[in-house]
Amino acid sequence: MAGERILVVEDHPDVADLLQLVLSAEGYEVL
C-alpha cells in the first residue's frame, strides 16, 4: 500500500503500548 508506514516495536515491548497510541494517531501501523 502506498504511504503505509510500519514500525516494529518487538525489541521494545515496554514502550509498545505508548508508541501504538501515538503512532496510530499519526497513521502508522504498529507491529
Buried (B, 14 or more C-beta within 10 A) or exposed (E): EEEEEEEEBEEEEEEBEEBBEEBEEEEBEBE
